[in-house]
Amino acid sequence: MFALTDSALMELKRTKNELTDRLNARNTEHANVGAFLAASAPRSDDELRAELTQLRDTLERAESALTSLRIELEE
């Protein structure tokens, strides 16, 4: 009977409880992140590509305007 409560068994039970607590915390965190992502209505790949194309066009226009202004200043 006393062999069932030796220190090694008690240590294993303590470790099991710690790991169970950590697992539960991670599962809760995972659920929270999933809920946040679902609520934020992530954009599709096509929407992101379209925005990237638009931003690149805006950058090209800004660089062109900057170049034009530099040429005017040099004259």
Distance bins in CASP14 RR format, pairs under 12 A and 6 or more apart:
PFRMAT RR
TARGET T0000
AUTHOR 0000-0000-0000
RMODE 2
METHOD distances of the structure
MODEL  1
2 9 0 0 0 0 0 1 0 0 0 0 0
3 9 0 0 0 0 1 0 0 0 0 0 0
4 10 0 0 0 0 0 1 0 0 0 0 0
4 12 0 0 0 0 0 1 0 0 0 0 0
4 13 0 0 0 0 0 1 0 0 0 0 0
5 11 0 0 0 0 0 1 0 0 0 0 0
5 12 0 0 0 0 0 1 0 0 0 0 0
5 13 0 0 0 0 1 0 0 0 0 0 0
6 12 0 0 0 0 0 1 0 0 0 0 0
6 13 0 0 0 0 0 1 0 0 0 0 0
7 13 0 0 0 0 0 1 0 0 0 0 0
7 14 0 0 0 0 0 1 0 0 0 0 0
8 14 0 0 0 0 0 1 0 0 0 0 0
8 15 0 0 0 0 0 1 0 0 0 0 0
9 15 0 0 0 0 0 1 0 0 0 0 0
9 16 0 0 0 0 0 1 0 0 0 0 0
10 16 0 0 0 0 0 1 0 0 0 0 0
10 17 0 0 0 0 0 1 0 0 0 0 0
11 17 0 0 0 0 0 1 0 0 0 0 0
11 18 0 0 0 0 0 1 0 0 0 0 0
12 18 0 0 0 0 0 1 0 0 0 0 0
12 19 0 0 0 0 0 1 0 0 0 0 0
13 19 0 0 0 0 0 1 0 0 0 0 0
13 20 0 0 0 0 0 1 0 0 0 0 0
14 20 0 0 0 0 0 1 0 0 0 0 0
14 21 0 0 0 0 0 1 0 0 0 0 0
15 21 0 0 0 0 0 1 0 0 0 0 0
15 22 0 0 0 0 0 1 0 0 0 0 0
16 22 0 0 0 0 0 1 0 0 0 0 0
16 23 0 0 0 0 0 1 0 0 0 0 0
17 23 0 0 0 0 0 1 0 0 0 0 0
17 24 0 0 0 0 0 1 0 0 0 0 0
18 24 0 0 0 0 0 1 0 0 0 0 0
18 25 0 0 0 0 0 1 0 0 0 0 0
19 25 0 0 0 0 0 1 0 0 0 0 0
19 26 0 0 0 0 0 1 0 0 0 0 0
20 26 0 0 0 0 0 1 0 0 0 0 0
20 27 0 0 0 0 0 1 0 0 0 0 0
21 27 0 0 0 0 0 1 0 0 0 0 0
21 28 0 0 0 0 0 1 0 0 0 0 0
22 28 0 0 0 0 0 1 0 0 0 0 0
22 29 0 0 0 0 0 1 0 0 0 0 0
23 29 0 0 0 0 0 1 0 0 0 0 0
23 30 0 0 0 0 0 1 0 0 0 0 0
24 30 0 0 0 0 0 1 0 0 0 0 0
24 31 0 0 0 0 0 1 0 0 0 0 0
25 31 0 0 0 0 0 1 0 0 0 0 0
25 32 0 0 0 0 0 1 0 0 0 0 0
26 32 0 0 0 0 0 1 0 0 0 0 0
26 33 0 0 0 0 0 1 0 0 0 0 0
27 33 0 0 0 0 0 1 0 0 0 0 0
27 34 0 0 0 0 0 1 0 0 0 0 0
28 34 0 0 0 0 0 1 0 0 0 0 0
28 35 0 0 0 0 0 1 0 0 0 0 0
29 35 0 0 0 0 0 1 0 0 0 0 0
29 36 0 0 0 0 0 1 0 0 0 0 0
30 36 0 0 0 0 0 1 0 0 0 0 0
30 37 0 0 0 0 0 1 0 0 0 0 0
31 37 0 0 0 0 0 1 0 0 0 0 0
31 38 0 0 0 0 0 1 0 0 0 0 0
32 38 0 0 0 0 0 1 0 0 0 0 0
32 39 0 0 0 0 0 1 0 0 0 0 0
33 39 0 0 0 0 0 1 0 0 0 0 0
33 40 0 0 0 0 0 1 0 0 0 0 0
34 40 0 0 0 0 1 0 0 0 0 0 0
34 42 0 0 0 0 0 1 0 0 0 0 0
36 42 0 0 0 0 0 1 0 0 0 0 0
37 43 0 0 0 0 0 1 0 0 0 0 0
41 47 0 0 0 0 0 1 0 0 0 0 0
42 48 0 0 0 0 1 0 0 0 0 0 0
43 49 0 0 0 0 1 0 0 0 0 0 0
43 50 0 0 0 0 1 0 0 0 0 0 0
43 51 1 0 0 1 0 0 0 0 0 0 0
43 52 0 0 0 0 0 1 0 0 0 0 0
44 50 0 0 0 0 1 0 0 0 0 0 0
44 51 0 0 0 0 0 1 0 0 0 0 0
45 51 0 0 0 0 0 1 0 0 0 0 0
45 52 0 0 0 0 0 1 0 0 0 0 0
46 52 0 0 0 0 0 1 0 0 0 0 0
46 53 0 0 0 0 0 1 0 0 0 0 0
47 53 0 0 0 0 0 1 0 0 0 0 0
47 54 0 0 0 0 0 1 0 0 0 0 0
48 54 0 0 0 0 0 1 0 0 0 0 0
48 55 0 0 0 0 0 1 0 0 0 0 0
49 55 0 0 0 0 0 1 0 0 0 0 0
49 56 0 0 0 0 0 1 0 0 0 0 0
50 56 0 0 0 0 0 1 0 0 0 0 0
50 57 0 0 0 0 0 1 0 0 0 0 0
51 57 0 0 0 0 0 1 0 0 0 0 0
51 58 0 0 0 0 0 1 0 0 0 0 0
52 58 0 0 0 0 0 1 0 0 0 0 0
52 59 0 0 0 0 0 1 0 0 0 0 0
53 59 0 0 0 0 0 1 0 0 0 0 0
53 60 0 0 0 0 0 1 0 0 0 0 0
54 60 0 0 0 0 0 1 0 0 0 0 0
54 61 0 0 0 0 0 1 0 0 0 0 0
55 61 0 0 0 0 0 1 0 0 0 0 0
55 62 0 0 0 0 0 1 0 0 0 0 0
56 62 0 0 0 0 0 1 0 0 0 0 0
56 63 0 0 0 0 0 1 0 0 0 0 0
57 63 0 0 0 0 0 1 0 0 0 0 0
57 64 0 0 0 0 0 1 0 0 0 0 0
58 64 0 0 0 0 0 1 0 0 0 0 0
58 65 0 0 0 0 0 1 0 0 0 0 0
59 65 0 0 0 0 0 1 0 0 0 0 0
59 66 0 0 0 0 0 1 0 0 0 0 0
60 66 0 0 0 0 0 1 0 0 0 0 0
60 67 0 0 0 0 0 1 0 0 0 0 0
61 67 0 0 0 0 0 1 0 0 0 0 0
61 68 0 0 0 0 0 1 0 0 0 0 0
62 68 0 0 0 0 0 1 0 0 0 0 0
62 69 0 0 0 0 0 1 0 0 0 0 0
63 69 0 0 0 0 0 1 0 0 0 0 0
63 70 0 0 0 0 0 1 0 0 0 0 0
64 70 0 0 0 0 0 1 0 0 0 0 0
64 71 0 0 0 0 0 1 0 0 0 0 0
65 71 0 0 0 0 0 1 0 0 0 0 0
65 72 0 0 0 0 0 1 0 0 0 0 0
66 72 0 0 0 0 0 1 0 0 0 0 0
66 73 0 0 0 0 0 1 0 0 0 0 0
67 73 0 0 0 0 0 1 0 0 0 0 0
67 74 0 0 0 0 0 1 0 0 0 0 0
68 74 0 0 0 0 0 1 0 0 0 0 0
68 75 0 0 0 0 0 1 0 0 0 0 0
69 75 0 0 0 0 0 1 0 0 0 0 0
END
